[in-house]
Amino acid sequence: MSECGGRGGGNSSSSSDDAEDEGGGGGGGSAGSGSFSPAPAGASSAGRLRRGLRGASLMARRRPELLCGAVALGCALLVALKFTCSRAKDVIIPAKPPVSFFSSRSPVLDLFQGQLDYAEHVRRDSEVVLLFFYAPWCGQSIAARSEIEQAASQLSDQVLFVAINCWWNQGKCRRQKHFFHFPVIHLYHRSFGPIEYKGPMSAVYIEKFVRRVMKPLLYIPSQSELLDFLSNYEPGVLGYFEFSGSPQPPGYLTFFTSALLSLKKDYLGTVRFGVITNKHLAKLVSLVHSGSVYLHRHFNTSLVFPREAVNYTAENIHKWALENREALLRWLRPHGGKSLLLNNELKKGPALLVFLPFNPLAESHPLIDEITEVALEYNNCHGDQVVERLLRHLRRADAPLFRSLAPEPPARLPDPSPIAASPCCNTVVLPQWRPVSRTHNVCELCVNQTAAGLGPSSAGVPQCSFFEMAAALDSFYLKERTFYHVVSHSVECSNFLSSYSPFSYYTACCRTINRAATGFVDSAQGVFETPAVEFSSLEEKCHVETPGSLPHIEENRYLFPEVDVSSTNFTGLSCRTNKTLNIYLLDSNLFWLYAERLGAPSATRVKEFATIVDVREESHYVLDPKEALRKFTLESFIQNFSVLYSPLKRHLIGSDSAQFPPQHLIMEVTTDTFWEVVLQKQDVLLLYYAQWCGFCPSLNHVFIQLARLLPADALTVARIDVSQNDLPWEFMVDRLPTILFFPCSRKDRSVKYPEDLPITLPNLLRFILHHSDPASSPRSRADPPTKECVQSEAVFQQGHISHLEREIRKLRAEIGALQRAQGQVEAQLSSARRDGHRLLRQKQSLEARHGLLRLHSEQLRALAERKARELEELARRLQELADASQDLLTENAWLKILVATMGRKLEGRDGADELAPPREARPDRPEPSGPPRLPGSAPPPPNVSSAPASERSDENRTG
């Protein structure tokens, strides 16, 4: 308003501004005329500002209302700019300060600001310290917080628990520590550490590990505790030290440090360290001198640390124990992430996985003791007496006081012959895949009989043991062609010599019974109570009976408690079979999910489970969950797995059929319903697919159309997800998708859809019609075949048989041709082998000649180099002679010129002498000197030298 009301003031100010602007510009010009100097950045901006003000004053004189609007707009822009600049520094919100991770009542000291220096300070004042590094946002850290508090509540009076926030960016822990995961637990035992804990984040496991760090050495004062220590499944290291002389005998601190180092290297603590102070106990383990260290091994020779060959250091003791330890059982603790732990262990061979609830803080573990007994007996191949003593101690029997646990010579092995000395009989159910089962499927085998044989009806014959029957079956299957008879209802017997001993015989009495109706067979009396049914009757119906659950060998232990399946047959079994087991333990409280995936029931009161996994054979076997997990059942389970023809059935993992909704067109098949749907109904077209198969869903519309076209009572269209359902080996496929057709009444003649044929509806219809049996339709089965039809069928079959015979003859001829070709190939191979030997000898001779030629070439090269040097020296001398001859030629030319000159002068002097009168000789004058005379030349006349002298004087005067 004031600016708009006062024009004069505005003009004067504008004129003054113009004068200042002009003066400024002139000053700049004068300065620039002298020397060049760059103007400051503020000068240009100030000039632009003055020019803008001058333009504004001109605009104000002409249109004052525009000036008012511009001033108002500029003020608004300045206010907005100031507000924006003031808010620019608040765009990034600073991180909130950390808060306490543990409660104030917690026994854990929480350094939530990452005060690592304070943690180091309090660590020096405590004997045992646990440092818990965490990140507040980490789910594992949050889950482990309660476990750490629970362990701290039990050990807070002995151990200092410190939690450090290692994520706060302003804390020293974040700047100095670089962890790739959280949480991280480090333990310190005074100056030793850190010992990182990598086990399960469970309070009992953490407390157990902390207690082992607190007491890494176990004091053994008595013989009973020594037996407890040596019979443990973990390898043990014993040190003998005499504390009578000094509070810390020599070598004790080194042994103590080696125990801590073992915990640092192996968080599972698989090597146990103990201390003996009684010299009598030390003698039992062959320790005599104080400071000796003993490594106990069950089946190999126990060792004493070689102090005279290796330096007695903690690192060497730990390395020696780790390299020479013997693993009897091993705990598996997968951490749940990506790991090769299970893969690396299962690749070593068949594995027995035992899941059991484990409490690390319990004083005794009876179930683990029984499993240890099983492992000791299973691996005790040589009947070691020390192992027997330890087994008696585990059984809590009255074991006598042993004299020494030093290594003893192995005892003599018992007779490995599995044939019993007394007669015994047992019932054998033959597997369906054996050729003899076509005519007989149940036999009564009697072992160690006379040549006349003993029928199975003899009373009072005991039942054979497990290995006796295994040996009997081996010989029986070798003689199985003896029992290729016509199917009959009578019992057929045969005697044959044992393949193991010439003094033992076997008696086999076999007959055919209905597998579905097979009940328990009384092996003591040999009476088969079920009626006989011929196999041909099963082919008259489109129905196949469910396979019975009869075992391969029925031992009937519960019906014959007097039969001893004692440990004598089980002892050393690992050395008598090529399917040796590695035994592993898993805590079912932590890893029951693995057990469920391997076949354990999801809802069970006691979480105990055992399974054998054989990766090489791609199968695993499950111990019946109804049986209690104990020593007897484990031994039977291992025995059944170890025999040649194992009675164990491969466990098939299948999905729950309830999760699939009922479908009217395509039936979903699972492991449990496979037998019922595919092998017991009419013609079945089965599609093998998987969820990860991208091409499989594109076939759904084809199968839906096929199911709509064909009647449901004639054909069943089904599918199975093989990624979730296991099947027997004979029904598995090697590629996806795969289509199999199972015709009615001929399920064993299933047909695979051709891989090179497109999967379309017309092709599927042709495939089904070509391989289906019209005679199996309901209408054809209703009408009995006529006599002419039977005769024509017989003629057709006879023609088919003759055709097959011709094919067999052709095949035999081809086999003969192939054998002759094989002989020719072998002859050619032998000739080529001889040629190869000859060429090898020629090659060796050529190599020898090549070596001689190489040596001769080297000698020639050396001679050539020497001759070249001599030629160079000769050339150098010839060059010197040439140079000397050139100099001589030059001197000779000058001499010729000089002689010619002197000759001409002499001729001129002679002429002058002839004209002039003769002079008298002046004896008082010396004879003028002249040029030197050449040898053999006449002396020059006396005036010869004077003429050149006068000439030289004339030349000098002229010059």
Buried (B, 14 or more C-beta within 10 A) or exposed (E): EEBEEEEEEBEEBBEEBBEEBEEBEEEEEEEEEEEEEEEEEEEEEEBEEBEEBBEBBEEBEEEBEEBBEEBEEEEEEEEEEEEEEEEEEEEEEEEEEBEBBBEEEBBBBBBBBBBBEBBBEBBEEBEBBBBBBBBBEBEEBBEBBEBBBBBBBBBBEEBBBBBBBBBBEEBBBBEEBEBEEBBBBBBBBEEBBBBEBEBBBBBBBBBBBBBBBBEBBBEBEEBEBBBBBBBBBBBBBBBBBBEEEEEEBEBBEBBBBBBBBBBBEEBBBBBBBBBBBBBEBBBBBBBEEBBBBBBBBBBEEBBBBEBEEEEBEBEBBBBBBBEBBEEBBBBBBEEEEEEEEBEEBBEEBBBBBBBBEBEBEEEEBEBBBBBBBBBBBBBBBBBBBBBBBBBBBBEEEEBEEBEEBBBEEEEEEEEEBBBBEEBBBBBBBBEEEBEBBBBBBBBBBBBBBEEEBBBBBBEEBBBBBBBBBBBBBBBBBEBBEBBEBEBEEEBBBBBBBBBBEEEBBBBBBBBBBBBEEBEEBBBBEBEBEBEBBEBEEBEEEBEBBEBBEBBBBBBBBEEBEEBEBEBEBBBBBBBBBEBBBBBBBBBBBBBBEBBBEBBBEEEBEEBBBBBBBBBEEEBBBBBEBEBEBBBEBBBBBBBBBBBEBBBBBBBBEBBEEEEBEEEEEBBBBBBBBBBEBBBBBBBBBBBBBBEEBEEBEEBEEBBBBBBEEBEEEBBBBBBBBBEBBBBEEEBEBEEBBBBBBBBBBBBEEBBEBEEEEEBEEEBBBEBBEEBBBEEBBEEEBEEEEEEEEEEEEEEEEEEEEEEEEEEEEEEEEEEEEEEEEEEEEEEEEEEEEEEEEEEEEEEEEEEEEEEEEEEEEEEEEEEEEEEEEEEEEEEEEEEEEEEEEEEEEEEEEEEEEEEEEBEEBBEEBEEEEEEEEEEEEEEEEEEEEBEEEEEEEEEBBEBBBEBBEEEEEEEEEEE
